[in-house]
Amino acid sequence: MTQPLLAGAPFVATHNHDLYLEGVQLADLAKEHGTPLFVYSKAAMLSALAAYQRGFAGRKARICYAMKANASLAVLQVFAQAGCGFDIVSGGELDRVIAAGGDPAKVIFSGVGKTRAEMRKALAAGIACFNVESEAELDVLNEVAQSMGQRAPISIRVNPNVDAKTHPYISTGLKGNKFGVAHERALATYQRAASLPGLHVTGIDCHIGSQITESTPYLDAMDRVLDLVQAIEAAGIAIHHIDFGGGLGINYNGDTPPAADALWAQLLAKLDARGYGQRQLMIEPGRSLVGNAGVCLTEVLYLKPGEQKNFCIVDAAMNDLPRPAMYEAFHQIVPVSARTGETITYDVVGPVCESGDWLGRERPLTVQSGDLLAVLSTGAYCMAMASNYNTRGRAPEVLVDGDKAHLIRRRETVADQMAGESLVR
Ligand code: LLP
């Protein structure tokens, strides 16, 4: 009997007590490639994308995958082949888009600290738009574009000052955040941008945070942005596209974010009511396209019972899965093959020498050392934030497509890690 484990991750399922991703048995992949191991479902990514595509049917809309969520080349390739653009935040990400076969003309460039070199690279590649985050950045971009005999297409990221009601580290649309131009300064900043010969104003954008599980912050932000569009156009500056950023949450632990198509039905109703429904729209989703498409497989190394706590020590750690340590994030952890026996409550921890190196707290598990566990919902902001802390090589990645499994990144070796280093001679 096949049973999905998590409402948001329908492509992860148990079949006769064994865990599968699409048609591939996860225990087989762990045997072949070792652990820790990331495994992604192509069907899950495309089905998450399809919800947005349904939501935008009949509209002028471009979906720019926020590749910071998972920038592995084969993942980018899936979205490039599906016609997506990309939201980038560095020159390196632009190189990855091009290497994966993406179209630079569908790239938008976000981020508060773009360097001149990155601006030059993006202008030379002919990207669609720079999402400018400060007045100082406007001046530098103007200078760089003029020195190249170009006009840089820009939108200004406005900070709508709404509470996305998410973790403070991933909330970005409040006044105290470093992101965007304050709502009150936005009109003056647009007027300045329109006066600069190296810039060409094309749109407006906002992004209020990540792992947002309610519609209200989006609807409020949209009202604030549309008020600005009205004021900016009344001042004679045309806004061709409206970019609402990313941020839609996923189900990690019974979270109930709106589905992408349902959210966009609400947002489009508002856009229509205010007369902007036929504008070119852009969005920058990251987590909601890949988060529930991935699992991380890890082996139980040791069980360590204690007076206050029982520890289940596994071979994945905070360098592979940094979200619990950084945001106290919750990921479901389930056995890859069910076994019978006593169920004990464990803190699931990694081998890194830090008390912050935990993957899950107080988890009831029926396990023995040598068993495999799957950490769910790890397609977004896991591999992309992985590090080499404790000289641990980054895990390999496999992309599953139906009953086929493709190794898309091999395990990083210690030689890889030391390749750029040298002793003092
Ligand atoms: N656009 C901009 C300008 C952003 O800053 C972000 C994410 C996105 C789009 C995509 O947001 P998403 O759809 O993925 O929520 N490492 C954190 C999340 C950091 C998000 C940063 N910005 C985590 O693991 O929860």
Residues whose N, C-alpha, C, O or C-beta is under 5 A from the ligand:
A	BS01	LLP	A66 A69 S110 I170 H207 G209 S210 Q211 G245 G246 G247 L248 E284 P285 G286 R287 S288 R323 Y381
